[in-house]
């Protein structure tokens, strides 16, 4: 196991463990559909029940994402969102909330162009974790190890196709938590069977003491509650992005109730998850 930076992520999972429940991780793209609306939603997420906040860094070629999140990234870019503005958005959030963990998820290209050292210096203290879809463990020197040195967790993805032989390499320098992608494919597709998820989580936990969060394909409070019975956290993204999209006008501008409607789904998801007592759950 690698060194573990003491971030808000570890503190939040410690609190969740004390409460005997799984956490809710929400994903939305920075700057979608515009910076002000995205910031308004982000500010409201903790009170709506989000335990950890995952923010997508807009990128023009989000190859691991389905149509909904691809479209959200393109909307944000068209609205002028940049990595500098993404960090500014987190900085503004931190003025009112210094406790909720924030994870940036995306692709290496924007950080590479920004400059790794400059990015980590600017992100330190604001951002708690990074998820880089296109940086495998073999490229750990690019960002993973420098991020750990900067006090930022580097969160690795595992999948149903990750073998027992591969898991130790993937988890060698993982920190914060492990993100289990419950399906083979892109975001926003059908959810995996709960029994299969429970089995795969057990296999991951044979190799690490880190919490395991499960994402991809979870769309409803009922699905979230079912996964909460076997996982340490539930990640929901595409369903929230779909609600956001449904509240845009024909010019992709926010309608008046957009933020309220997105946060309403977050509340429903949180209520479903919080109704599951993990201490009574047998995996």
GUZA-974733 format. One record per residue (C-alpha): residue number from 1; residue in one letter; x, y, z. Coordinates in Angstrom, 3 decimals. Example, Ala and Ser with C-alpha at 12.3 -4.5 7.8 and 13.67 -1.06 7.14 Angstrom:
REM GUZA-974733
<pos = 1	code = A	X = 12.300	Y = -4.500	Z = 7.800>
<pos = 2	code = S	X = 13.670	Y = -1.060	Z = 7.140>
END
This chain:
REM GUZA-974733
<pos = 1	code = X	X = 0.000	Y = 0.000	Z = 0.000>
<pos = 2	code = X	X = 1.273	Y = 3.453	Z = -0.875>
<pos = 3	code = X	X = 1.428	Y = 6.552	Z = 1.293>
<pos = 4	code = X	X = -1.999	Y = 8.060	Z = 1.951>
<pos = 5	code = X	X = -2.261	Y = 11.855	Z = 2.009>
<pos = 6	code = X	X = -4.468	Y = 13.069	Z = 4.864>
<pos = 7	code = X	X = -7.259	Y = 14.644	Z = 2.853>
<pos = 8	code = X	X = -10.926	Y = 15.418	Z = 3.382>
<pos = 9	code = X	X = -11.663	Y = 12.122	Z = 1.627>
<pos = 10	code = X	X = -10.239	Y = 9.978	Z = 4.437>
<pos = 11	code = X	X = -12.027	Y = 12.097	Z = 7.042>
<pos = 12	code = X	X = -15.342	Y = 11.797	Z = 5.211>
<pos = 13	code = X	X = -15.114	Y = 8.019	Z = 4.834>
<pos = 14	code = X	X = -14.179	Y = 7.791	Z = 8.513>
<pos = 15	code = X	X = -17.323	Y = 9.738	Z = 9.370>
<pos = 16	code = X	X = -19.436	Y = 7.543	Z = 7.084>
<pos = 17	code = X	X = -18.056	Y = 4.434	Z = 8.765>
<pos = 18	code = X	X = -18.997	Y = 5.827	Z = 12.172>
<pos = 19	code = X	X = -22.504	Y = 6.495	Z = 10.873>
<pos = 20	code = X	X = -22.719	Y = 2.981	Z = 9.471>
<pos = 21	code = X	X = -23.744	Y = 4.013	Z = 5.982>
<pos = 22	code = X	X = -22.481	Y = 4.424	Z = 2.452>
<pos = 23	code = X	X = -21.737	Y = 7.810	Z = 0.962>
<pos = 24	code = X	X = -23.177	Y = 9.560	Z = -2.066>
<pos = 25	code = X	X = -20.711	Y = 10.825	Z = -4.664>
<pos = 26	code = X	X = -22.260	Y = 13.176	Z = -7.217>
<pos = 27	code = X	X = -20.760	Y = 13.988	Z = -10.599>
<pos = 28	code = X	X = -21.378	Y = 17.079	Z = -12.683>
<pos = 29	code = X	X = -19.248	Y = 18.770	Z = -15.321>
<pos = 30	code = X	X = -17.603	Y = 22.067	Z = -14.384>
<pos = 31	code = X	X = -19.197	Y = 24.956	Z = -16.272>
<pos = 32	code = X	X = -22.210	Y = 23.047	Z = -17.593>
<pos = 33	code = X	X = -24.293	Y = 24.768	Z = -18.870>
<pos = 34	code = X	X = -22.435	Y = 27.879	Z = -17.689>
<pos = 35	code = X	X = -20.115	Y = 28.789	Z = -14.835>
<pos = 36	code = X	X = -22.706	Y = 30.571	Z = -12.694>
<pos = 37	code = X	X = -25.258	Y = 27.758	Z = -12.888>
<pos = 38	code = X	X = -22.652	Y = 25.062	Z = -12.297>
<pos = 39	code = X	X = -21.336	Y = 26.975	Z = -9.281>
<pos = 40	code = X	X = -24.851	Y = 27.379	Z = -7.896>
<pos = 41	code = X	X = -25.458	Y = 23.637	Z = -8.127>
<pos = 42	code = X	X = -22.089	Y = 22.819	Z = -6.577>
<pos = 43	code = X	X = -22.778	Y = 25.128	Z = -3.647>
<pos = 44	code = X	X = -26.078	Y = 23.329	Z = -3.021>
<pos = 45	code = X	X = -24.804	Y = 19.753	Z = -3.240>
<pos = 46	code = X	X = -23.711	Y = 19.239	Z = 0.405>
<pos = 47	code = X	X = -27.029	Y = 20.403	Z = 1.845>
<pos = 48	code = X	X = -28.834	Y = 18.204	Z = -0.681>
<pos = 49	code = X	X = -26.981	Y = 15.151	Z = 0.645>
<pos = 50	code = X	X = -23.825	Y = 14.763	Z = -1.434>
<pos = 51	code = X	X = -21.029	Y = 13.379	Z = 0.748>
<pos = 52	code = X	X = -18.304	Y = 13.770	Z = -1.860>
<pos = 53	code = X	X = -18.372	Y = 15.940	Z = -4.978>
<pos = 54	code = X	X = -16.854	Y = 14.789	Z = -8.249>
<pos = 55	code = X	X = -16.355	Y = 17.498	Z = -10.845>
<pos = 56	code = X	X = -15.621	Y = 16.732	Z = -14.466>
<pos = 57	code = X	X = -12.902	Y = 18.748	Z = -16.162>
<pos = 58	code = X	X = -14.324	Y = 19.589	Z = -19.603>
<pos = 59	code = X	X = -12.453	Y = 17.938	Z = -22.451>
<pos = 60	code = X	X = -13.191	Y = 17.707	Z = -26.152>
<pos = 61	code = X	X = -12.637	Y = 13.932	Z = -26.404>
<pos = 62	code = X	X = -14.054	Y = 12.243	Z = -23.261>
<pos = 63	code = X	X = -13.641	Y = 8.704	Z = -24.573>
<pos = 64	code = X	X = -14.819	Y = 6.833	Z = -21.461>
<pos = 65	code = X	X = -18.049	Y = 8.796	Z = -21.160>
<pos = 66	code = X	X = -21.436	Y = 8.199	Z = -22.692>
<pos = 67	code = X	X = -23.452	Y = 10.668	Z = -24.772>
<pos = 68	code = X	X = -24.888	Y = 12.589	Z = -21.800>
<pos = 69	code = X	X = -21.546	Y = 13.447	Z = -20.212>
<pos = 70	code = X	X = -19.881	Y = 13.969	Z = -23.593>
<pos = 71	code = X	X = -22.551	Y = 16.547	Z = -24.389>
<pos = 72	code = X	X = -22.121	Y = 18.208	Z = -20.983>
<pos = 73	code = X	X = -18.405	Y = 18.586	Z = -21.602>
<pos = 74	code = X	X = -19.002	Y = 20.149	Z = -25.002>
<pos = 75	code = X	X = -21.599	Y = 22.542	Z = -23.558>
<pos = 76	code = X	X = -19.122	Y = 23.654	Z = -20.914>
<pos = 77	code = X	X = -16.342	Y = 24.183	Z = -23.438>
<pos = 78	code = X	X = -18.674	Y = 26.156	Z = -25.691>
<pos = 79	code = X	X = -19.583	Y = 28.328	Z = -22.699>
<pos = 80	code = X	X = -15.892	Y = 29.140	Z = -22.237>
<pos = 81	code = X	X = -14.981	Y = 26.770	Z = -19.399>
<pos = 82	code = X	X = -11.278	Y = 26.112	Z = -18.839>
<pos = 83	code = X	X = -9.191	Y = 24.280	Z = -16.267>
<pos = 84	code = X	X = -8.286	Y = 27.635	Z = -14.692>
<pos = 85	code = X	X = -11.988	Y = 28.422	Z = -14.288>
<pos = 86	code = X	X = -12.609	Y = 24.922	Z = -12.924>
<pos = 87	code = X	X = -10.113	Y = 25.537	Z = -10.133>
<pos = 88	code = X	X = -11.640	Y = 28.972	Z = -9.565>
<pos = 89	code = X	X = -15.033	Y = 27.278	Z = -9.213>
<pos = 90	code = X	X = -13.632	Y = 24.966	Z = -6.519>
<pos = 91	code = X	X = -11.903	Y = 27.919	Z = -4.859>
<pos = 92	code = X	X = -15.213	Y = 29.778	Z = -4.621>
<pos = 93	code = X	X = -16.846	Y = 26.644	Z = -3.179>
<pos = 94	code = X	X = -14.125	Y = 26.422	Z = -0.519>
<pos = 95	code = X	X = -14.975	Y = 29.910	Z = 0.740>
<pos = 96	code = X	X = -18.205	Y = 28.441	Z = 2.135>
<pos = 97	code = X	X = -17.318	Y = 24.772	Z = 2.585>
<pos = 98	code = X	X = -13.962	Y = 23.541	Z = 3.827>
<pos = 99	code = X	X = -15.160	Y = 20.030	Z = 4.729>
<pos = 100	code = X	X = -16.751	Y = 18.371	Z = 1.679>
<pos = 101	code = X	X = -14.230	Y = 16.422	Z = -0.407>
<pos = 102	code = X	X = -13.866	Y = 17.527	Z = -4.028>
<pos = 103	code = X	X = -12.494	Y = 15.171	Z = -6.672>
<pos = 104	code = X	X = -11.617	Y = 16.266	Z = -10.185>
<pos = 105	code = X	X = -12.265	Y = 13.637	Z = -12.842>
<pos = 106	code = X	X = -11.191	Y = 13.722	Z = -16.433>
<pos = 107	code = X	X = -8.368	Y = 13.225	Z = -18.880>
<pos = 108	code = X	X = -4.678	Y = 14.013	Z = -18.725>
<pos = 109	code = X	X = -4.443	Y = 16.355	Z = -21.710>
<pos = 110	code = X	X = -5.806	Y = 19.522	Z = -20.022>
<pos = 111	code = X	X = -3.493	Y = 19.033	Z = -17.019>
<pos = 112	code = X	X = -0.510	Y = 18.305	Z = -19.264>
<pos = 113	code = X	X = -1.135	Y = 21.521	Z = -21.198>
<pos = 114	code = X	X = -1.674	Y = 23.461	Z = -17.947>
<pos = 115	code = X	X = 1.591	Y = 22.075	Z = -16.577>
<pos = 116	code = X	X = 1.633	Y = 19.332	Z = -13.949>
<pos = 117	code = X	X = 3.643	Y = 21.229	Z = -11.336>
<pos = 118	code = X	X = 1.594	Y = 24.403	Z = -11.770>
<pos = 119	code = X	X = -1.667	Y = 22.460	Z = -11.663>
<pos = 120	code = X	X = -0.765	Y = 20.584	Z = -8.481>
<pos = 121	code = X	X = 0.435	Y = 23.784	Z = -6.836>
<pos = 122	code = X	X = -2.819	Y = 25.556	Z = -7.733>
<pos = 123	code = X	X = -5.012	Y = 22.575	Z = -6.770>
<pos = 124	code = X	X = -3.355	Y = 21.788	Z = -3.423>
<pos = 125	code = X	X = -5.664	Y = 22.569	Z = -0.523>
<pos = 126	code = X	X = -8.666	Y = 22.957	Z = -2.822>
<pos = 127	code = X	X = -8.887	Y = 19.553	Z = -4.494>
<pos = 128	code = X	X = -8.706	Y = 16.326	Z = -2.509>
<pos = 129	code = X	X = -8.495	Y = 13.722	Z = -5.239>
<pos = 130	code = X	X = -7.924	Y = 13.114	Z = -8.939>
<pos = 131	code = X	X = -9.423	Y = 10.479	Z = -11.226>
<pos = 132	code = X	X = -7.645	Y = 10.283	Z = -14.572>
<pos = 133	code = X	X = -9.432	Y = 7.953	Z = -16.951>
<pos = 134	code = X	X = -6.537	Y = 7.688	Z = -19.399>
<pos = 135	code = X	X = -3.554	Y = 7.314	Z = -17.043>
<pos = 136	code = X	X = -2.934	Y = 3.647	Z = -16.144>
<pos = 137	code = X	X = -0.572	Y = 2.644	Z = -13.321>
<pos = 138	code = X	X = 2.253	Y = 2.259	Z = -15.834>
<pos = 139	code = X	X = 2.150	Y = 6.062	Z = -16.249>
<pos = 140	code = X	X = 2.187	Y = 6.796	Z = -12.511>
<pos = 141	code = X	X = 5.187	Y = 9.103	Z = -12.774>
<pos = 142	code = X	X = 3.202	Y = 11.489	Z = -14.972>
<pos = 143	code = X	X = 0.684	Y = 12.554	Z = -12.334>
<pos = 144	code = X	X = -0.102	Y = 9.909	Z = -9.693>
<pos = 145	code = X	X = 3.128	Y = 10.088	Z = -7.701>
<pos = 146	code = X	X = 3.500	Y = 13.881	Z = -8.036>
<pos = 147	code = X	X = -0.122	Y = 14.259	Z = -6.840>
<pos = 148	code = X	X = 0.552	Y = 12.121	Z = -3.780>
<pos = 149	code = X	X = 3.604	Y = 14.239	Z = -3.011>
<pos = 150	code = X	X = 1.370	Y = 17.327	Z = -3.260>
<pos = 151	code = X	X = -1.082	Y = 15.856	Z = -0.737>
<pos = 152	code = X	X = -3.766	Y = 14.964	Z = -3.298>
<pos = 153	code = X	X = -5.258	Y = 11.467	Z = -3.479>
<pos = 154	code = X	X = -4.974	Y = 9.636	Z = -6.785>
<pos = 155	code = X	X = -7.990	Y = 7.409	Z = -7.294>
<pos = 156	code = X	X = -7.708	Y = 4.451	Z = -9.636>
<pos = 157	code = X	X = -10.501	Y = 2.786	Z = -11.569>
<pos = 158	code = X	X = -11.085	Y = -0.950	Z = -11.558>
<pos = 159	code = X	X = -13.540	Y = -2.812	Z = -13.762>
<pos = 160	code = X	X = -15.236	Y = -6.219	Z = -14.052>
<pos = 161	code = X	X = -12.442	Y = -7.181	Z = -16.429>
<pos = 162	code = X	X = -9.657	Y = -6.327	Z = -13.944>
<pos = 163	code = X	X = -8.073	Y = -9.671	Z = -13.044>
<pos = 164	code = X	X = -6.669	Y = -10.793	Z = -9.692>
<pos = 165	code = X	X = -3.211	Y = -10.654	Z = -11.227>
<pos = 166	code = X	X = -3.775	Y = -7.060	Z = -12.363>
<pos = 167	code = X	X = -5.413	Y = -5.710	Z = -9.179>
<pos = 168	code = X	X = -2.234	Y = -5.443	Z = -7.050>
<pos = 169	code = X	X = -0.578	Y = -3.292	Z = -9.727>
<pos = 170	code = X	X = -3.632	Y = -1.075	Z = -10.087>
<pos = 171	code = X	X = -3.929	Y = -0.617	Z = -6.325>
<pos = 172	code = X	X = -0.220	Y = -0.232	Z = -5.542>
<pos = 173	code = X	X = -0.369	Y = 3.571	Z = -5.417>
<pos = 174	code = X	X = -4.142	Y = 4.045	Z = -5.210>
<pos = 175	code = X	X = -5.301	Y = 6.385	Z = -2.478>
<pos = 176	code = X	X = -8.487	Y = 7.985	Z = -1.161>
<pos = 177	code = X	X = -10.790	Y = 5.263	Z = -2.416>
<pos = 178	code = X	X = -11.084	Y = 2.769	Z = -5.236>
<pos = 179	code = X	X = -13.597	Y = 3.538	Z = -7.986>
<pos = 180	code = X	X = -15.210	Y = 0.324	Z = -9.196>
<pos = 181	code = X	X = -16.703	Y = 0.710	Z = -12.670>
<pos = 182	code = X	X = -19.558	Y = -1.765	Z = -12.359>
<pos = 183	code = X	X = -20.082	Y = -2.366	Z = -16.074>
<pos = 184	code = X	X = -17.945	Y = -2.838	Z = -19.143>
<pos = 185	code = X	X = -18.590	Y = 0.131	Z = -21.373>
<pos = 186	code = X	X = -19.257	Y = 3.848	Z = -21.122>
<pos = 187	code = X	X = -21.076	Y = 5.945	Z = -18.541>
<pos = 188	code = X	X = -24.856	Y = 6.200	Z = -18.506>
<pos = 189	code = X	X = -25.694	Y = 2.615	Z = -19.484>
<pos = 190	code = X	X = -27.519	Y = -0.158	Z = -17.615>
<pos = 191	code = X	X = -26.550	Y = -0.965	Z = -14.029>
<pos = 192	code = X	X = -24.825	Y = -4.199	Z = -13.044>
<pos = 193	code = X	X = -26.491	Y = -6.883	Z = -10.954>
<pos = 194	code = X	X = -26.083	Y = -6.291	Z = -7.221>
<pos = 195	code = X	X = -24.817	Y = -9.807	Z = -6.495>
<pos = 196	code = X	X = -22.088	Y = -9.393	Z = -9.087>
<pos = 197	code = X	X = -21.119	Y = -5.994	Z = -7.665>
<pos = 198	code = X	X = -20.902	Y = -7.443	Z = -4.142>
<pos = 199	code = X	X = -18.653	Y = -10.250	Z = -5.364>
<pos = 200	code = X	X = -16.337	Y = -7.856	Z = -7.215>
<pos = 201	code = X	X = -16.126	Y = -5.499	Z = -4.223>
<pos = 202	code = X	X = -15.146	Y = -8.420	Z = -2.018>
<pos = 203	code = X	X = -12.398	Y = -9.324	Z = -4.475>
<pos = 204	code = X	X = -11.069	Y = -5.750	Z = -4.465>
<pos = 205	code = X	X = -11.089	Y = -5.635	Z = -0.671>
<pos = 206	code = X	X = -8.890	Y = -8.716	Z = -0.597>
<pos = 207	code = X	X = -6.167	Y = -6.446	Z = -1.988>
<pos = 208	code = X	X = -6.752	Y = -3.119	Z = -0.205>
<pos = 209	code = X	X = -8.140	Y = -1.476	Z = 2.919>
<pos = 210	code = X	X = -9.346	Y = 1.522	Z = 0.911>
<pos = 211	code = X	X = -13.076	Y = 2.237	Z = 0.638>
<pos = 212	code = X	X = -14.723	Y = 1.147	Z = -2.615>
<pos = 213	code = X	X = -17.105	Y = 3.425	Z = -4.490>
<pos = 214	code = X	X = -19.287	Y = 2.018	Z = -7.256>
<pos = 215	code = X	X = -20.356	Y = 3.969	Z = -10.315>
<pos = 216	code = X	X = -21.631	Y = 3.742	Z = -13.918>
<pos = 217	code = X	X = -25.283	Y = 2.940	Z = -14.591>
<pos = 218	code = X	X = -26.774	Y = 3.995	Z = -11.222>
<pos = 219	code = X	X = -29.709	Y = 6.294	Z = -11.929>
<pos = 220	code = X	X = -32.477	Y = 5.933	Z = -9.340>
<pos = 221	code = X	X = -32.750	Y = 6.116	Z = -5.536>
<pos = 222	code = X	X = -33.695	Y = 2.435	Z = -5.542>
<pos = 223	code = X	X = -30.574	Y = 1.442	Z = -7.493>
<pos = 224	code = X	X = -28.442	Y = 3.686	Z = -5.275>
<pos = 225	code = X	X = -29.881	Y = 2.097	Z = -2.133>
<pos = 226	code = X	X = -29.192	Y = -1.398	Z = -3.439>
<pos = 227	code = X	X = -25.549	Y = -0.572	Z = -4.180>
<pos = 228	code = X	X = -25.237	Y = 1.237	Z = -0.831>
<pos = 229	code = X	X = -25.854	Y = -2.107	Z = 0.846>
<pos = 230	code = X	X = -22.618	Y = -3.539	Z = -0.528>
<pos = 231	code = X	X = -20.354	Y = -0.561	Z = -1.314>
<pos = 232	code = X	X = -18.728	Y = 2.198	Z = 0.730>
<pos = 233	code = X	X = -20.049	Y = 4.854	Z = -1.656>
<pos = 234	code = X	X = -22.339	Y = 5.210	Z = -4.651>
<pos = 235	code = X	X = -21.404	Y = 7.414	Z = -7.607>
<pos = 236	code = X	X = -24.161	Y = 9.016	Z = -9.691>
<pos = 237	code = X	X = -23.398	Y = 11.168	Z = -12.709>
<pos = 238	code = X	X = -25.299	Y = 10.634	Z = -15.937>
<pos = 239	code = X	X = -28.699	Y = 10.748	Z = -14.214>
<pos = 240	code = X	X = -27.889	Y = 14.190	Z = -12.802>
<pos = 241	code = X	X = -26.559	Y = 15.389	Z = -16.139>
<pos = 242	code = X	X = -29.756	Y = 14.172	Z = -17.803>
<pos = 243	code = X	X = -31.869	Y = 16.248	Z = -15.395>
<pos = 244	code = X	X = -29.673	Y = 19.252	Z = -16.121>
<pos = 245	code = X	X = -30.083	Y = 18.739	Z = -19.868>
<pos = 246	code = X	X = -33.877	Y = 18.424	Z = -19.510>
<pos = 247	code = X	X = -33.916	Y = 21.877	Z = -17.914>
<pos = 248	code = X	X = -32.138	Y = 23.695	Z = -20.741>
<pos = 249	code = X	X = -33.865	Y = 25.744	Z = -23.400>
<pos = 250	code = X	X = -33.325	Y = 25.299	Z = -27.139>
<pos = 251	code = X	X = -30.123	Y = 27.362	Z = -26.891>
<pos = 252	code = X	X = -28.719	Y = 25.263	Z = -24.020>
<pos = 253	code = X	X = -29.377	Y = 28.038	Z = -21.537>
<pos = 254	code = X	X = -30.518	Y = 27.237	Z = -18.013>
<pos = 255	code = X	X = -34.231	Y = 27.413	Z = -17.316>
<pos = 256	code = X	X = -35.224	Y = 28.966	Z = -13.948>
<pos = 257	code = X	X = -35.684	Y = 25.681	Z = -12.030>
<pos = 258	code = X	X = -32.588	Y = 23.881	Z = -13.333>
<pos = 259	code = X	X = -30.548	Y = 23.955	Z = -10.121>
<pos = 260	code = X	X = -33.558	Y = 23.102	Z = -7.954>
<pos = 261	code = X	X = -34.443	Y = 20.097	Z = -10.097>
<pos = 262	code = X	X = -30.886	Y = 18.721	Z = -10.139>
<pos = 263	code = X	X = -30.602	Y = 19.106	Z = -6.372>
<pos = 264	code = X	X = -34.008	Y = 17.470	Z = -5.898>
<pos = 265	code = X	X = -32.673	Y = 14.282	Z = -7.478>
<pos = 266	code = X	X = -29.599	Y = 14.482	Z = -5.248>
<pos = 267	code = X	X = -31.895	Y = 14.637	Z = -2.212>
<pos = 268	code = X	X = -33.848	Y = 11.611	Z = -3.413>
<pos = 269	code = X	X = -30.641	Y = 9.645	Z = -4.007>
<pos = 270	code = X	X = -29.275	Y = 10.624	Z = -0.593>
<pos = 271	code = X	X = -32.516	Y = 9.619	Z = 1.100>
<pos = 272	code = X	X = -32.391	Y = 6.221	Z = -0.580>
<pos = 273	code = X	X = -28.799	Y = 5.647	Z = 0.469>
<pos = 274	code = X	X = -29.272	Y = 6.877	Z = 4.026>
<pos = 275	code = X	X = -32.104	Y = 4.419	Z = 4.492>
<pos = 276	code = X	X = -29.623	Y = 1.537	Z = 4.236>
<pos = 277	code = X	X = -27.849	Y = 0.602	Z = 7.461>
<pos = 278	code = X	X = -24.630	Y = -1.107	Z = 6.419>
<pos = 279	code = X	X = -24.193	Y = -2.576	Z = 9.878>
<pos = 280	code = X	X = -27.190	Y = -4.776	Z = 9.138>
<pos = 281	code = X	X = -26.124	Y = -5.627	Z = 5.608>
<pos = 282	code = X	X = -24.518	Y = -8.959	Z = 4.859>
<pos = 283	code = X	X = -22.407	Y = -9.098	Z = 1.708>
END
